């Protein structure tokens, strides 16, 4: 249990980390409320972005100035034309073990990263099956169905059985960190030797999460070529949505990779993805790299805030299971960062969106730190409509915040009361 005072002192450390990246630092006192934390954090990150633009005025899309030396905190950039050939040098957002090395392609969002990888695979395989678990990210499934015709989508069901067994066409497993907990665990208990490629969306896991390293070890055990795709705007920005940034990281170091690929040249996937990013115009913007990332203090604070969110997520799941057993849509996503609530009658997108707005507005009016916002990992609870692409059902997502235990317990009870009252 974290007290309100301990929480505010921890938040002061986060604000100091951000503030220290400014040339013209702000005069910061220890915050006295959650609202003050949120306001200060977004103000400082806005100041960081503005200061970067003023300092790097010579660094435009075209490298017209030979005196420009574009950088953002620990990240340094080089290019002739930014959209086409951006090269990034800086700290990794992951901690890879198993003797692995990696190369990263940075993009303008997480969806830009996975879109580039999947579209680039068409240059390597004529046809392939892409296997997805229940609860996988809806927009990724929408992308595959609508824009990646060479991939045949197969939504798996439990028990998995021999779902990963070899087939006549190459088999790609899309392992998503927003999958349902039971399906995710079942996948990692399977024999993966029949898979040809693993694309792992790590967005909902902290970059140094042991769950990422576990997947790396699983892929290495079965000699599966591995790509990590990620949106960095959620858990990598201390809850401040610093900039729209994604990446595809191609992991090397698997001595069985060439043998496992069965003649398919997955080693080309990194270069084909870079080419797809160029042609799709999905390259990252240097201004969107968080200048506070990479330090020991950054990793320590990120670890503490994600741990707090996970603790709060477990308590919320227990509470809603007890108080809203028939109105809880899903309480056990593998990441533990949010839960979903269903209506007494089936919701459509508009009804779910309105319910999220009404609940946030009314509870915020009562003084609770909650907002209608379409992301997660904040210092406030965030509500939004949610579409389960595998069941085609709509619900309301409650994104669990980094809040002190007492405040979150009160807010969890208030959410349950509101939801129960408005479903009668």
Number of C-alpha atoms within 10 A of each C-alpha: 10 12 13 17 13 12 20 21 15 17 23 20 16 20 23 19 18 22 22 13 19 19 11 11 14 13 7 11 9 15 19 13 13 21 16 12 20 19 11 19 25 16 12 22 24 15 19 25 19 12 17 21 15 10 13 16 11 17 22 15 15 12 17 12 10 8 9 14 13 20 21 21 16 15 19 15 17 18 16 13 13 21 19 19 15 21 16 17 12 15 12 15 17 17 13 16 11 11 8 13 13 14 13 19 23 28 28 22 23 23 20 25 30 26 22 27 24 23 21 22 23 17 13 15 15 11 15 20 19 22 20 23 25 21 23 23 19 15 12 19 19 12 16 18 14 9 13 18 14 18 23 16 17 14 15 15 12 12 11 14 12 11 19 20 13 14 12 7 12 20 22 24 22 19 22 25 24 25 22 20 17 15 22 21 12 14 19 14 11 15 16 24 15 19 26 26 24 22 23 22 26 23 22 24 23 23 23 15 15 12 16 21 17 13 16 24 14 17 21 21 14 18 24 27 27 23 26 24 28 29 25 27 25 23 22 26 21 27 23 22 22 24 22 18 28 27 26 27 24 19 18 17 14 21 10 14 21 16 11 19 18 11 8 15 13 19 15 13 21 22 12 20 23 25 16 23 27 18 13 14 15 22 26 26 19 28 22 19 26 26 23 24 23 18 12 9 14 19 17 10 17 22 17 14 26 22 14 20 25 19 17 25 26 17 16 24 20 14 16 21 15 11 14 18 12 13 20 20 19 18 21 19 21 21 21 24 24 29 24 25 24 22 22 13 9 11 18 16 16 11 16 24 20 15 22 24 19 16 20 25 15 14 17 15 11 10 10 21 22 26 22 23 18 12 17 24 26 24 24 24 25 24 29 25 25 23 22 17 18 16 9 9 15 24 28 26 25 29 27 29 26 27 25 21 19 13 14 23 16 11 21 22 15 16 19 18 13 16 20 15 9 11 11 8
